[in-house]
Amino acid sequence: MDQKHYESLIKKFRLNDKDTGSTPVQIINLTKRILELTEHLKVQKKDVPAKRTLLKIVATRKTYLKYLKTQKLEKYTYEEFIKALNLKK
């Protein structure tokens, strides 16, 4: 996925025009970072700090997804959000 795809997802799921910190926006940004680090680690297999960072980001995203699942969402459902990001449940 490219930069424009993530920007369109952020526009779709943000709460208002200046929203940069809501849970869905943070999950989208973390997903983008995870994919970037994954591509980096395919080339640089021995980059231990990057591996550690990747694991921390994945754990953070998992926590945010768990929180988002408990929230009552008005604009969209949790399943729609997961499907838009191409994540497994």
Secondary structure, 3 states (H helix, E strand, C coil): CCHHHHHHHHHHHCCCCCCCCCHHHHHHHHHHHHHHHHHHHHHCCCCHHHHHHHHHHHHHHHHHHHHHHHCCCCCCCHHHHHHHHCCCC
